[in-house]
Amino acid sequence: MFRNYLKITIRNLLKHKSYSFINITGLSIGIACCILILGYVGFELSYDKFHKNHDRIFRITVNGKIAERYIQAATCPAPYGPQLKKDFPEIEEVVRFRDVGQRMFNYEDRTFYENGLIYADKAIFDTFSFELLQGDPITALEAPYTMVITHEIAERYFGNEDPIGKILRIDDSENYTVTGLIRKPPSNSHIDFDILASFETILKRNPELEQAWFSWNYQTYILLPDGKNYKAFNQKLNEFDEKYIMAVIRQMGAELESTLQPLTDIHLHSNMEAEFRDNSDIKYVYSFSAVALFILMIACINFMNLATARSANRAKEVGLRKVMGAERRRLILQFLGESVLFSLIALIFALVLVQYALPFFN
């Protein structure tokens, strides 16, 4: 019986080619647009979730008022994180970052300016899931003047040679030993780099930074135990601030408060000073989701309107089939079958459109 319904449906589809083409085309375009937009929405929501510990990593941020100016910054002093770990043993790891902007690199006769240099603590590989392809994650960034680089950087300076142990010179003043090869962070990471240098290098250059409680230039992330309530931990941050920095801050006529920000909230819910990169906004996710739903609704309404308009022309067919003894149930199944077949064909065409449009959309 199903085969008979399918034959009748295909015959009707071929008999009314113009109607079929218009209906399928409209529905295909609507579905394709919806898929592309939802792909974008899904990508935005996926930021930083590739990290194994993404639900346990938090960034220390500061909110406050200095000289009648309200600030929100994604930085804190260099000694803040290590001291915090000493005072609160439940913190598993602390990672500090310092993005230094563009620097000149050279190796033998090759010289390039690189923008993707970030200094990081050695605990980065215990905290984040950045993939180290070569080298020991425990010791790669342990010593001063060491670095790990991406494949792209390795090929640029060393070609097909093994980069481990090679020396890269920065700003024609400091030599760094390559201790590892790292995969470039995926595009849904708010931290982007080409080169990670040891944070111990900064401390070796400036030992006084270990006590520089008012040099707010370092992004700091902490790893909390599984199930730890980070909102409750904010109260401990307030006590920590009172102990180490608030007395001097108040003498300056300022008020500051440190808080923890979940890693997965940064891309869509954060627009602070000293961000690693320009972030997006959750409003765009809501807006594009609404647009996708609206487009799909228009495509469906258009499909139904065309089907309704055509039904008047098929009244004779229905009447004749009833006279010939066709049951009401079979007529319903036939029309539903036609709609389902139209939808499946439209979905196939939509997937083809998405496949061709995706490179341009990306």
Disulfide bonds with the S-S distance in Angstrom:
none
